[in-house]
């Protein structure tokens, strides 16, 4: 069994000796660093760091560790987040009618590839319930009335609260989440069927075919109030040619959607993504 590790994600104004200061603080408290990744965004004047170390033998317990990191972040005028590898978040997957991303994620969870607790699948259609039943995952159908989507959102929020959901994954959930919803559940990962920022919105494969593109792609990103404009986590591509029609683009695109979404969820769960100023640094 893998022993627990501590993951520190740190962002602060850039200055000399920050790597030394952070690593020395960990070493002084008995931490054995196993991963350390750093990046300086010179344009923003920011230093970003992800450091992971063995929790066994570390002199600070979890509560005291959080307090000490907060003090360190305050002193360095930055922000910090501490996670523990043995703490798996409770996740809800949202779907509509398309099954390819859902099946892929369910298989990866069953294979212990994704370190998360899949609490339930939420859908505005009943088409995929049998798939969830086959995997033994609770399925909750909540109809969305296009005339008043907020009623459905309130029901969904209540269900998410009951299951103590920490992360939402939109696996082809063909609904736009309101600002009110995102204010209550801000950590949402979506898969968009285009290589953003190109072809935002609906029917991207049709528009890509009309433009005669030679590459198509899919983009996994965090959801914000601005449609298809959240910080990008991962992207995948596929080659197409003049012989491909729209159906071919959709078929190839589904492969990119599955890959990009699965990679993005895994990167998030492993705390390898840091968001700042509307973009991401991905320490893969």
C-alpha positions as CSV (number, residue, x, y, z in Angstrom):
1,X,0.0,0.0,0.0
2,X,1.3,3.4,-1.0
3,X,2.0,5.6,2.0
4,X,0.4,9.1,2.3
5,X,2.1,12.1,0.9
6,X,1.7,15.8,1.4
7,X,1.2,18.0,-1.7
8,X,1.9,21.8,-1.4
9,X,0.7,24.1,-4.1
10,X,2.2,27.6,-3.6
11,X,1.9,30.9,-5.5
12,X,3.6,34.1,-4.5
13,X,5.4,37.1,-5.9
14,X,8.7,36.0,-7.4
15,X,12.0,36.7,-5.6
16,X,15.4,35.0,-5.0
17,X,15.8,31.9,-2.7
18,X,12.1,30.9,-2.7
19,X,12.9,27.3,-3.8
20,X,15.5,27.1,-1.0
21,X,13.2,28.6,1.6
22,X,10.3,26.2,0.8
23,X,12.5,23.1,0.6
24,X,14.4,24.0,3.8
25,X,11.2,24.5,5.7
26,X,10.0,21.0,4.6
27,X,13.4,19.4,5.4
28,X,13.7,21.2,8.8
29,X,10.4,19.5,9.7
30,X,11.6,16.0,8.7
31,X,10.0,15.9,5.3
32,X,11.5,13.7,2.5
33,X,10.7,15.5,-0.8
34,X,9.8,13.1,-3.6
35,X,8.6,15.6,-6.3
36,X,9.4,19.3,-6.7
37,X,8.3,21.4,-9.7
38,X,8.6,25.2,-10.0
39,X,7.8,27.8,-12.5
40,X,8.4,31.5,-12.7
41,X,5.9,33.6,-14.8
42,X,8.1,36.5,-15.5
43,X,5.3,38.5,-17.2
44,X,3.1,38.2,-14.1
45,X,6.0,38.3,-11.6
46,X,4.8,35.2,-9.9
47,X,6.5,32.1,-8.6
48,X,4.5,28.8,-8.7
49,X,5.6,25.7,-6.9
50,X,4.3,22.2,-6.4
51,X,6.1,20.1,-3.8
52,X,5.2,16.6,-2.7
53,X,6.8,14.8,0.3
54,X,6.3,11.7,2.5
55,X,4.0,12.4,5.4
56,X,5.5,9.5,7.4
57,X,8.2,11.0,9.6
58,X,7.0,14.6,9.2
59,X,7.1,16.3,12.5
60,X,3.8,18.3,12.1
61,X,0.4,16.7,12.3
62,X,-2.2,17.6,9.7
63,X,-3.8,20.4,11.7
64,X,-0.6,22.0,12.7
65,X,0.8,21.6,9.1
66,X,-2.1,23.6,7.7
67,X,-1.6,26.4,10.2
68,X,2.1,26.6,9.5
69,X,1.6,26.7,5.8
70,X,-0.9,29.5,6.2
71,X,1.6,31.4,8.2
72,X,4.3,30.8,5.5
73,X,1.9,32.0,2.8
74,X,1.1,35.1,4.7
75,X,4.8,35.9,5.3
76,X,5.6,35.4,1.6
77,X,2.5,37.4,0.5
78,X,1.2,34.4,-1.4
79,X,-1.5,31.7,-1.5
80,X,-1.1,28.0,-0.6
81,X,-3.1,24.9,-0.8
82,X,-2.2,21.7,1.1
83,X,-3.6,18.3,0.1
84,X,-3.0,14.7,1.2
85,X,-2.7,11.8,-1.2
86,X,-4.9,9.6,0.9
87,X,-7.8,12.0,0.8
88,X,-10.0,11.2,-2.2
89,X,-12.7,13.8,-3.1
90,X,-16.3,12.9,-3.6
91,X,-17.2,13.4,-7.3
92,X,-20.4,13.7,-9.3
93,X,-20.4,13.1,-13.1
94,X,-23.1,15.0,-15.1
95,X,-24.3,13.5,-18.4
96,X,-27.0,13.8,-21.0
97,X,-27.4,11.2,-23.7
98,X,-23.9,10.6,-25.1
99,X,-22.1,7.7,-23.3
100,X,-18.5,7.6,-24.5
101,X,-17.0,9.9,-21.9
102,X,-19.1,8.4,-19.1
103,X,-18.2,4.8,-19.9
104,X,-14.5,5.8,-20.1
105,X,-14.5,7.5,-16.7
106,X,-16.5,4.6,-15.1
107,X,-14.0,2.1,-16.4
108,X,-11.1,4.2,-15.1
109,X,-12.7,4.5,-11.7
110,X,-13.4,0.8,-11.6
111,X,-9.7,0.1,-12.5
112,X,-8.5,2.4,-9.7
113,X,-6.9,4.7,-12.2
114,X,-8.6,7.8,-10.9
115,X,-8.2,8.5,-7.1
116,X,-11.7,9.6,-6.4
117,X,-14.9,8.5,-4.8
118,X,-17.6,8.5,-7.4
119,X,-20.8,9.3,-5.4
120,X,-23.3,9.5,-8.2
121,X,-24.1,10.3,-11.8
122,X,-26.6,13.1,-12.5
123,X,-28.5,13.3,-15.8
124,X,-31.2,15.3,-17.5
125,X,-32.2,12.2,-19.4
126,X,-32.7,8.5,-18.4
127,X,-30.8,7.0,-21.4
128,X,-27.6,6.1,-19.5
129,X,-29.1,4.7,-16.3
130,X,-28.5,1.1,-17.4
131,X,-24.8,1.8,-17.9
132,X,-24.5,3.2,-14.4
133,X,-26.4,0.2,-13.0
134,X,-23.9,-2.1,-14.7
135,X,-21.1,-0.3,-12.9
136,X,-22.9,-0.2,-9.6
137,X,-23.0,3.6,-9.6
138,X,-26.0,5.5,-8.2
139,X,-27.9,7.4,-11.0
140,X,-30.1,10.4,-10.4
141,X,-32.4,11.6,-13.1
142,X,-33.4,15.3,-12.8
143,X,-35.4,16.7,-15.7
144,X,-34.4,20.2,-16.9
145,X,-37.3,22.4,-18.0
146,X,-35.9,24.8,-20.6
147,X,-38.4,27.4,-19.5
148,X,-37.1,27.4,-15.9
149,X,-33.7,25.7,-15.5
150,X,-33.2,27.1,-12.0
151,X,-35.8,24.7,-10.6
152,X,-33.7,21.8,-11.8
153,X,-30.5,23.4,-10.6
154,X,-31.9,23.8,-7.1
155,X,-32.8,20.1,-7.0
156,X,-29.3,19.2,-8.2
157,X,-27.7,21.4,-5.6
158,X,-29.7,19.7,-2.9
159,X,-28.6,16.3,-4.1
160,X,-24.9,17.4,-4.3
161,X,-25.1,18.8,-0.8
162,X,-26.5,15.5,0.5
163,X,-23.6,13.6,-1.0
164,X,-21.0,16.1,0.1
165,X,-19.7,16.5,-3.5
166,X,-16.4,18.3,-3.9
167,X,-15.8,18.0,-7.7
168,X,-18.2,17.9,-10.6
169,X,-17.2,16.5,-14.0
170,X,-19.4,17.4,-17.1
171,X,-19.0,14.3,-19.3
172,X,-21.1,15.7,-22.2
173,X,-23.7,17.3,-20.1
174,X,-25.4,19.5,-22.6
175,X,-26.6,22.2,-20.2
176,X,-25.1,25.6,-19.3
177,X,-24.6,26.0,-15.5
178,X,-25.8,29.3,-14.0
179,X,-23.7,31.8,-12.1
180,X,-25.7,30.9,-9.0
181,X,-24.8,27.2,-9.4
182,X,-21.1,27.9,-9.9
183,X,-21.0,30.2,-6.9
184,X,-22.0,27.1,-4.8
185,X,-20.0,24.5,-6.6
186,X,-17.1,26.4,-8.3
187,X,-14.9,23.3,-9.1
188,X,-16.3,21.9,-12.3
189,X,-14.4,20.3,-15.2
190,X,-16.0,20.3,-18.6
191,X,-15.1,18.6,-21.9
192,X,-15.6,20.7,-25.0
193,X,-15.6,19.1,-28.5
194,X,-13.2,21.5,-30.1
195,X,-9.6,22.7,-29.8
196,X,-10.4,25.9,-27.9
197,X,-10.3,28.8,-28.4
198,X,-11.4,27.8,-31.9
199,X,-15.0,26.9,-32.5
200,X,-16.6,27.8,-29.2
201,X,-20.3,27.0,-28.7
202,X,-22.4,24.5,-30.6
203,X,-21.7,22.4,-33.7
204,X,-17.9,22.7,-33.7
205,X,-17.4,19.7,-35.9
206,X,-19.7,21.0,-38.6
207,X,-17.9,24.4,-38.5
208,X,-14.5,22.7,-38.5
209,X,-15.4,20.6,-41.6
210,X,-16.7,23.7,-43.3
211,X,-13.3,25.4,-42.7
212,X,-11.5,22.4,-44.0
213,X,-9.3,22.0,-40.9
214,X,-6.6,19.3,-40.9
215,X,-6.6,18.9,-37.1
216,X,-9.5,18.6,-34.7
217,X,-9.4,18.4,-31.0
218,X,-11.1,18.4,-27.6
219,X,-10.5,20.7,-24.7
220,X,-11.0,19.9,-21.0
221,X,-11.3,23.0,-18.9
222,X,-12.6,24.5,-15.7
223,X,-16.1,26.0,-16.0
224,X,-16.6,29.7,-15.5
225,X,-19.6,31.9,-16.2
226,X,-18.2,32.7,-19.6
227,X,-19.1,29.9,-22.0
228,X,-16.2,27.7,-23.0
229,X,-13.7,30.2,-21.7
230,X,-12.5,28.7,-18.4
231,X,-8.8,27.8,-17.7
232,X,-7.6,25.0,-19.9
233,X,-6.4,21.8,-18.3
234,X,-5.7,19.5,-21.2
235,X,-6.2,19.1,-24.9
236,X,-6.1,16.2,-27.4
237,X,-6.0,16.2,-31.2
238,X,-6.7,14.0,-34.1
239,X,-5.7,14.4,-37.8
240,X,-8.4,14.7,-40.4
241,X,-8.3,15.0,-44.2
242,X,-10.3,16.2,-47.2
243,X,-11.8,12.6,-47.4
244,X,-13.4,12.9,-43.9
245,X,-17.0,14.1,-43.7
246,X,-18.7,15.5,-40.6
247,X,-19.5,12.0,-39.3
248,X,-15.8,11.1,-39.5
249,X,-14.9,14.2,-37.6
250,X,-17.4,13.4,-34.9
251,X,-16.1,9.8,-34.6
252,X,-12.5,10.8,-34.3
253,X,-13.5,13.7,-32.0
254,X,-15.0,11.3,-29.5
255,X,-11.6,9.7,-29.0
256,X,-10.0,13.0,-28.3
257,X,-12.9,13.9,-25.9
258,X,-12.4,10.8,-23.9
259,X,-8.6,11.2,-23.7
260,X,-8.6,14.9,-22.8
261,X,-11.3,14.6,-20.1
262,X,-9.7,11.6,-18.4
263,X,-6.3,13.2,-18.4
264,X,-7.7,16.5,-17.0
265,X,-9.6,14.7,-14.2
266,X,-6.5,12.7,-13.3
267,X,-4.3,15.8,-13.3
268,X,-6.8,17.6,-11.1
269,X,-7.1,14.7,-8.6
270,X,-3.3,14.5,-8.3
271,X,-3.2,18.2,-7.6
272,X,-1.0,18.8,-10.6
273,X,-3.0,21.8,-11.9
274,X,-2.6,25.4,-10.5
275,X,-5.0,28.1,-11.7
276,X,-3.9,31.7,-11.7
277,X,-5.0,34.8,-13.6
278,X,-7.4,32.9,-15.8
279,X,-4.9,30.3,-16.9
280,X,-3.3,27.1,-15.6
281,X,0.2,25.8,-14.9
282,X,0.1,22.0,-15.3
283,X,2.9,20.1,-13.5
284,X,2.6,16.8,-15.4
